[in-house]
Amino acid sequence: MVITGITNSESADRQILFVEGRLRNEGTAATQQLRVQVNALDGSGQVLTSTTALPVPQIIPPGGSATFLVRFPNDPAIRRFHVEAEIR
């Protein structure tokens, strides 16, 4: 599984941060029961908050992809994000 195209943006009222991206299955079998964990980090790399998302679609055939989207309160201490995909 490869994570690509990670972007982040703010809501129009600047209260919410959105983090979205894609997962690409580079394996030879379909994947299922996927979960993405996104950590919001401060300037020193410490986790400020964390959330999970279920990518859509959940079953990704070989060569296929899925998307994910998470939301965080817009905290000025957030400097970057760390994204991990888990397959159960």
N, C-alpha and C positions, 0 to 999 in steps of 0.2 A: 504494500500500500504506500502510495506517495501522496504527500500533501502539497498542493500547489495553489497559486493564485490567492494567497491570503491578503485581504485588504481590511482596513478599518475606517470607519466614518462616524460622524456624529449625527444625531437626530436634528431636525430643523430647530428645535428649541434648545439644543446643546445639552440636554439632560441625560441622554443615553449614548453610549458608544456601541457600535455594531462591529463585530468581527465575523467575516465570512471567508469561505474558501472552498476548495474542491479536493476530493480524494480520488485518486486514480488507481485502479487495480491493475498492477503490472504482473500479477501472478498467472497461473494456468488454471485456477479454479475460481468459481464464484465465491465472493465473500458475503457474509451475513452477520447479523448481530454486531453491528459497528457502533462505536461510541467515540466522540471526539471530546477531549478535555482541553479547555482553554484557560490558561492562567494569566491574570493581569499582573504585571511586575512593576515595581518601582525602579528608580534609577540605579539602585545597587543590586537589582535582580531578585529581590525578595518578593514573594507572592503576597499580593494585597487581597485578592479575591479569586475565586475559581468557579467555573461553571461547566456543564457538559451539554452536548447536543447529540441528537440522533440524526445522522446524515440521511438525505433523501436522494435516491431510494436506498433502502436498507440492504437489499441484495444487489451486488455489483458484479456483473459478469467480467471475465477476463477482458482487459482493454477498455472497460467501461468506467464511468465516473459517477460521483454523487456530490452534492453540495451540502454545506452546513452554514448555520447562522446562529450566533449567540449575542446576547445583550448584557452590557454592564452599566451601572450608574456611572456617569461621567465624573470621575475623580481626578483632579489635577495631578495627583501623585502618580497616576499610571503613565509609564513611559514606553512600555512595549508589551508584547504578548508572546506566550509560549504555547504552541499547539501540539497535541499528541493524539494519534488515532489508536484505538484499541479494538481488536477483533477477538470476540469470545468464542 
